[in-house]
Amino acid sequence: MRYPLDHLFASKHFLLVELRRLPHIGSDHFPMLMILDYQPGDSADEEPRPGAGDEEEAEEAIDKGNSNN
């Protein structure tokens, strides 16, 4: 029984072009080739913005931390 332990994580800005297993190299891991294509689209230049309530939650955490000192 084999379980895939190796992973590749990429953001939505990358598209998978090719994925293949390479020849055995004597390891218990399979050598893998992953070719990705970077396609940022319109969202690459967007600045992250806090969600609803994030700023209030951050202020509360700061106040709570300050009151513990």
N, C-alpha and C positions, 0 to 999 in steps of 0.2 A: 504494500500500500504506500502510495506517495502523496505527500501533501505539499502544495506550493508555498514555500516560505519566503521566497524573494518577491519583492514588489517594486513597482515603479509608480510614484505619485506625481501627477502633473496637474497644473491648473487648467481651467477650461480654455485657456488661450493656446493650448497645444493640441494638435490633431495627430493621431497615430497614423504614421505612414507605413511602417513595417514592424512586425514583431515575429521573431523566429528564434528557435533554440539552436545554438551552435554545437559543434562536435564536442563529445565528452573529453574532459581534461583531467580526469582522475579525482575529482572532488565529489562530495555528496551534494553539491549544488550544480544546477545546470547553467552553463554560460548562456546568456541571453543577449540578443541584439534588439534594441528598440530604437527606431528612428522616428523622431517627432518633428513636426512642422509648426513653428511659432507663427500664430495668426492672431495678433492682439485685437483686431477689430476696433470698435469705438470705445470699449470699456477700458482699454489700457491706460488712458490718460485721466480716468476718473479718480478724484481724490476720495478716499474712504470717508464716510460721514457717520457720526454716531446715530444709533437707532433711537426710537422713542423711549425716553426714560433713562437712557445710558448716562447722561450728564448728571441727572439727579442721583442716580445710584452711585456714581463715582464720588459726588460730594458727600453723600451719607457715609460711604466707606472711609473717606478722609477724615470726616468729623469723628467717626467712631474710633479710628486709629489715634487721633489726637487726644481724645478723652481717656485713652488707656495709658497715656504717658504720665 
